[in-house]
Amino acid sequence: MRELVWKVDRPSMRCDRTYASSISGIITIKTMNKQELIATVSENLGISQKTVTLVLNGITETIGETVANGEEVLLVDFGKFKSTLKKGRNCRNPKTGESIYIEDAIIPVFKAGKRLKQTVNTIGEKDESI
């Protein structure tokens, strides 16, 4: 697993993509890649990595195609995949200072479900006590 490390100066500070809930100090985030996910699922379920790879690829392709067609994919207690319109906006190029307009874009969005949020918070509480 790849590890990302952020320094947190004060409790409840947002760190890029990580939320440090009442922790002060160093936060280490481990990132599981696709191959590690496949190996873990294969080991946990006792099935071949080839089978897990086929299933995972099928799931991700189906979710991608469904969201690209403007539909939502709801996995109860896990979360919802959907697309949304991000409106165009004026920005400034930080290097040149030139004003530029970024066009409207349709972007994929994931919203975590209740059980996933509870699981993440429960694990976060265990880490705080360490």
C-alpha positions in Angstrom: 0.0 0.0 0.0 1.1 3.5 -0.7 1.1 5.9 2.3 0.3 9.6 2.2 1.3 11.7 5.2 -0.1 15.1 6.3 0.8 17.2 9.2 -2.1 18.5 11.2 -1.6 21.7 13.2 -4.9 21.8 15.0 -7.8 19.5 15.8 -10.6 19.2 13.2 -8.4 20.7 10.4 -9.1 19.7 6.8 -6.1 18.2 5.1 -6.5 18.0 1.4 -8.8 14.9 1.1 -8.4 13.7 4.7 -10.4 14.8 7.7 -8.6 14.8 11.0 -11.3 14.5 13.6 -9.9 15.9 16.9 -6.5 14.5 16.2 -3.4 16.7 16.3 -0.1 15.5 14.9 0.8 13.4 11.9 -1.9 11.5 9.9 -0.9 8.6 7.7 -3.3 7.5 5.0 -2.7 4.2 3.3 -4.0 3.9 -0.2 -5.0 0.4 -1.5 -4.6 0.0 -5.2 -6.7 -2.2 -7.5 -4.3 -5.2 -7.4 -4.2 -5.1 -3.6 -8.0 -4.9 -3.5 -8.2 -7.9 -5.8 -5.7 -9.9 -3.7 -7.5 -9.0 -0.4 -11.0 -9.9 -1.7 -9.6 -13.1 -3.3 -8.1 -14.2 0.1 -11.2 -13.2 2.1 -13.6 -15.1 -0.1 -11.4 -18.0 -1.1 -11.8 -17.5 -4.8 -9.2 -16.9 -7.6 -7.8 -13.5 -8.3 -8.8 -13.9 -11.9 -12.5 -14.3 -10.9 -12.3 -11.3 -8.6 -10.7 -9.3 -11.4 -13.4 -10.1 -13.9 -16.2 -9.2 -11.3 -14.5 -6.0 -10.3 -13.9 -4.9 -13.9 -17.6 -5.7 -14.7 -18.8 -3.7 -11.7 -16.7 -0.6 -12.5 -17.5 -0.7 -16.2 -21.2 -1.0 -15.5 -21.1 1.9 -12.9 -19.1 4.0 -15.3 -21.5 3.5 -18.3 -24.6 4.0 -16.1 -23.3 7.3 -14.7 -22.1 8.4 -18.1 -25.7 7.9 -19.3 -27.0 10.3 -16.7 -28.4 7.6 -14.4 -27.6 6.9 -10.7 -26.2 3.7 -9.2 -27.4 3.2 -5.6 -25.7 0.6 -3.4 -27.8 0.6 -0.2 -25.7 1.4 2.9 -22.5 1.9 0.7 -23.3 4.9 -1.4 -24.6 6.5 -4.6 -22.7 7.1 -7.8 -24.1 9.8 -10.1 -23.1 12.7 -12.4 -23.7 16.3 -11.9 -23.2 19.6 -13.9 -20.3 21.7 -12.7 -21.1 25.2 -14.0 -18.5 27.2 -16.0 -16.5 29.8 -14.1 -13.9 32.5 -14.6 -10.5 31.7 -13.2 -7.1 33.1 -13.2 -3.9 31.4 -14.4 -1.6 31.6 -11.3 1.6 31.7 -13.5 0.6 34.4 -16.0 -2.3 36.1 -14.1 -4.4 35.8 -17.3 -8.1 35.4 -16.8 -9.6 32.3 -18.4 -13.0 30.8 -18.6 -13.5 27.1 -17.7 -16.5 25.6 -19.6 -19.4 23.7 -18.0 -18.5 20.1 -17.3 -20.4 17.0 -16.3 -18.5 15.3 -13.5 -18.9 12.0 -11.6 -19.9 12.2 -8.0 -19.9 9.6 -5.2 -21.9 10.2 -2.0 -21.2 7.8 0.9 -24.1 5.9 2.4 -25.0 5.8 6.1 -23.3 2.4 6.9 -20.1 3.4 5.1 -19.9 6.7 7.1 -20.5 4.8 10.3 -17.8 2.3 9.5 -15.3 5.0 8.7 -16.2 6.9 11.9 -15.9 3.8 14.0 -12.5 3.1 12.7 -11.5 6.7 13.2 -12.5 6.5 16.8 -10.3 3.4 17.3 -7.4 5.2 15.8 -7.8 8.2 18.1 -7.5 6.1 21.2 -4.0 4.8 20.1 
